[in-house]
Amino acid sequence: MQAQLRRLHQSAPDLFQVEEVGRSVEDRPLHLVRVGSGPRHILLWSQMHGDEPTATTALLDLFEYLRRHREHPRVARLLSALTLHAVPMLNPDGAERFQRRNAQGIDVNRDALALQTPEGRTLKALRDRLQPSLGFNLHNQSWRTAVGEGSRRPASISLLAPPFDASRSDNPGRVLAKKVCAVIRDALEPLAPGQIGRYDDSFEVRAFGDNLVRWGTPTVLIETGPWPSAEPDEPLLRLNFVALVSALEALASGAVEHADLQRYESIPLNDSKGMLHLVIRGAHVFGEAGDAFLADVGVAAAQAVRTHEGTASVVLAGVIEELGDLRVYGAVEEVDGTGLTAVPLPSGDSSRDINVGDTLPLPHRGERALRVGLPAELMLLRPVEPPGHYRVERILRYAR
């Protein structure tokens, strides 16, 4: 991250200013990138939660876009109308660990009033110093989030114009934030139809987004969620980039003032548990007791850091989260389990010796049971001759 910011400043020192504005608990620098010369000041911050990195990369892409196309009329108008102040990584200690909280174990986004974290104090000091007219609060959300109750569609992007009081009152600033969200919705729906959701706007007295509105800076919350493909990072990054550029261009041109508020109000509310990463539909399953029965098997997954031979990498860790009739859940991937039996892979290194197409007997009763909470390491078996033998049709393996 620091190397990227150094290269950015070196490539266009007349365009970008990079300033250290604070230090984390473990003394890592907190950087502010400033670009543009306009009278309207915008504050953007990402990775307040250390395991939510998508918008950090989107901000770096935004900077590169502004650098490469600074002479284009649209970009030139943006840079002359706005001054952008961006903190690409507010919680570097959490990012180093790939964890939500900072090194103190505190959720920085619940520290707006107590201000016990240096990261939270830095963000508050920036808001007070810059007095921005709008803030962008950039996050990742749980991959279990669906759009609307029963839609079974992933909430790939969720939006919110946070309130400033428990009554969810409006003022000119919050109305502006709602109009920005409407602009973002219109920009993203062609790229992700039916996959734009809205958070419930209950007031959270400790949260930075809500308190910035109360302090005089309306905010737009953008949360990145699941994407229905095996490689979700690029499309989700693209959605973030398009959201930011569209919103900033509308602010620079004044088009945001003509946005339809109803386009914000009609965004479907999120269902925070409506998605699973994978669902096996209608397989034969053994529980801890009794005979085999027909059931759906639901796997929840999340990114996690694992270290192998001294090298850390981000992997997809999964567990069995649901078992039974899962027709109300959507999934990034669905597997037709008709005629198949789902059983755990053998524990230990022996599981690596099993391949698709192998024929083997059904595991012993105690080794074939599925239950919620087990690691998502499964094989799907189809009965073959002679009786009692099964062919391995598919192996499903997530990181532990």
SULBELJO-V541479 format. One record per residue. N is the residue number from 0. OMEGA is omega in whole degrees, -180 to 180 (* if undefined). Layout:
n=[N | N]
omega=[OMEGA | OMEGA]
This chain:
n=[0 | 1 | 2 | 3 | 4 | 5 | 6 | 7 | 8 | 9 | 10 | 11 | 12 | 13 | 14 | 15 | 16 | 17 | 18 | 19 | 20 | 21 | 22 | 23 | 24 | 25 | 26 | 27 | 28 | 29 | 30 | 31 | 32 | 33 | 34 | 35 | 36 | 37 | 38 | 39 | 40 | 41 | 42 | 43 | 44 | 45 | 46 | 47 | 48 | 49 | 50 | 51 | 52 | 53 | 54 | 55 | 56 | 57 | 58 | 59 | 60 | 61 | 62 | 63 | 64 | 65 | 66 | 67 | 68 | 69 | 70 | 71 | 72 | 73 | 74 | 75 | 76 | 77 | 78 | 79 | 80 | 81 | 82 | 83 | 84 | 85 | 86 | 87 | 88 | 89 | 90 | 91 | 92 | 93 | 94 | 95 | 96 | 97 | 98 | 99 | 100 | 101 | 102 | 103 | 104 | 105 | 106 | 107 | 108 | 109 | 110 | 111 | 112 | 113 | 114 | 115 | 116 | 117 | 118 | 119 | 120 | 121 | 122 | 123 | 124 | 125 | 126 | 127 | 128 | 129 | 130 | 131 | 132 | 133 | 134 | 135 | 136 | 137 | 138 | 139 | 140 | 141 | 142 | 143 | 144 | 145 | 146 | 147 | 148 | 149 | 150 | 151 | 152 | 153 | 154 | 155 | 156 | 157 | 158 | 159 | 160 | 161 | 162 | 163 | 164 | 165 | 166 | 167 | 168 | 169 | 170 | 171 | 172 | 173 | 174 | 175 | 176 | 177 | 178 | 179 | 180 | 181 | 182 | 183 | 184 | 185 | 186 | 187 | 188 | 189 | 190 | 191 | 192 | 193 | 194 | 195 | 196 | 197 | 198 | 199 | 200 | 201 | 202 | 203 | 204 | 205 | 206 | 207 | 208 | 209 | 210 | 211 | 212 | 213 | 214 | 215 | 216 | 217 | 218 | 219 | 220 | 221 | 222 | 223 | 224 | 225 | 226 | 227 | 228 | 229 | 230 | 231 | 232 | 233 | 234 | 235 | 236 | 237 | 238 | 239 | 240 | 241 | 242 | 243 | 244 | 245 | 246 | 247 | 248 | 249 | 250 | 251 | 252 | 253 | 254 | 255 | 256 | 257 | 258 | 259 | 260 | 261 | 262 | 263 | 264 | 265 | 266 | 267 | 268 | 269 | 270 | 271 | 272 | 273 | 274 | 275 | 276 | 277 | 278 | 279 | 280 | 281 | 282 | 283 | 284 | 285 | 286 | 287 | 288 | 289 | 290 | 291 | 292 | 293 | 294 | 295 | 296 | 297 | 298 | 299 | 300 | 301 | 302 | 303 | 304 | 305 | 306 | 307 | 308 | 309 | 310 | 311 | 312 | 313 | 314 | 315 | 316 | 317 | 318 | 319 | 320 | 321 | 322 | 323 | 324 | 325 | 326 | 327 | 328 | 329 | 330 | 331 | 332 | 333 | 334 | 335 | 336 | 337 | 338 | 339 | 340 | 341 | 342 | 343 | 344 | 345 | 346 | 347 | 348 | 349 | 350 | 351 | 352 | 353 | 354 | 355 | 356 | 357 | 358 | 359 | 360 | 361 | 362 | 363 | 364 | 365 | 366 | 367 | 368 | 369 | 370 | 371 | 372 | 373 | 374 | 375 | 376 | 377 | 378 | 379 | 380 | 381 | 382 | 383 | 384 | 385 | 386 | 387 | 388 | 389 | 390 | 391 | 392 | 393 | 394 | 395 | 396 | 397 | 398 | 399]
omega=[-180 | 179 | 178 | -179 | 175 | 179 | 180 | -179 | -179 | -177 | -179 | -176 | 178 | -177 | -174 | 169 | 179 | -174 | 171 | -174 | 179 | 178 | 178 | 178 | -178 | 171 | 171 | -177 | 172 | -172 | 172 | 176 | 178 | 180 | -179 | -176 | -174 | -179 | -179 | -175 | -178 | 179 | 178 | 176 | -177 | 177 | 166 | 169 | -169 | -179 | -180 | -167 | -170 | -176 | 175 | 178 | 179 | 177 | 177 | 176 | 177 | 179 | -179 | 176 | 180 | 180 | -175 | -171 | -175 | 180 | 179 | -176 | -179 | -180 | 179 | 178 | 179 | -176 | 179 | -179 | -174 | 163 | -178 | 175 | -173 | 170 | -174 | -178 | -176 | -175 | -176 | 178 | 176 | 179 | 179 | 179 | -170 | 178 | -177 | -170 | 179 | -175 | 174 | -174 | -178 | 171 | -176 | -179 | 173 | -175 | -176 | -179 | -179 | 178 | 178 | 179 | 176 | 179 | 178 | 178 | 178 | -180 | 178 | -180 | 178 | 179 | -179 | -179 | -173 | -175 | -177 | 179 | 179 | 175 | 174 | -177 | -165 | -173 | 162 | 179 | 180 | 177 | 175 | -174 | 178 | 178 | 175 | -179 | 175 | -177 | -176 | 176 | -179 | 173 | -176 | 172 | 174 | -175 | 174 | 166 | -171 | 177 | 177 | 176 | -176 | 180 | -180 | -178 | 174 | 167 | -177 | 180 | -180 | 176 | 176 | -180 | 178 | 179 | 176 | 177 | 178 | 177 | -179 | 179 | -178 | -180 | -172 | -174 | 176 | -179 | -177 | -176 | 179 | -175 | 177 | -178 | -179 | 178 | 170 | -174 | 173 | -178 | 176 | -169 | -176 | -168 | -179 | -178 | -179 | -177 | 175 | 177 | -180 | 180 | 176 | 178 | 177 | -176 | 172 | 176 | 174 | 180 | 179 | -177 | -176 | 175 | -173 | 173 | -180 | -180 | -172 | -167 | -176 | 179 | 179 | 175 | 179 | 179 | 179 | -179 | -180 | 179 | -177 | -178 | -179 | -180 | -178 | 178 | 179 | 176 | -178 | -176 | -174 | -179 | -179 | -178 | -178 | 180 | -177 | -180 | -179 | 177 | 172 | -174 | -177 | 175 | -178 | 176 | -179 | 166 | -170 | -180 | -173 | -177 | 168 | 180 | -179 | 174 | 170 | -175 | 167 | 178 | 169 | -175 | 172 | 171 | -179 | 177 | 176 | -179 | 176 | 179 | 178 | -179 | 168 | 179 | -177 | 180 | 171 | -177 | 177 | 177 | 180 | 178 | 175 | -179 | 179 | -180 | 175 | -179 | 179 | 176 | 178 | -179 | 177 | 180 | -176 | 175 | 172 | -173 | -177 | -180 | 180 | 180 | -174 | -176 | -178 | -176 | 167 | -179 | 173 | 177 | 175 | -180 | 177 | -178 | -178 | 179 | -178 | 175 | -179 | 179 | 177 | 168 | 176 | 180 | 176 | -175 | -177 | 180 | -179 | 180 | -179 | -178 | 174 | -178 | 177 | 174 | -177 | 177 | 175 | 179 | 177 | -172 | -178 | -177 | -178 | -175 | 173 | 175 | 178 | -180 | 178 | 172 | -177 | 174 | -168 | 168 | 179 | -172 | 175 | -179 | 178 | 174 | -5 | -178 | -180 | 179 | -175 | 175 | 178 | -179 | -179 | 174 | 179 | -175 | 173 | 175 | 176 | *]
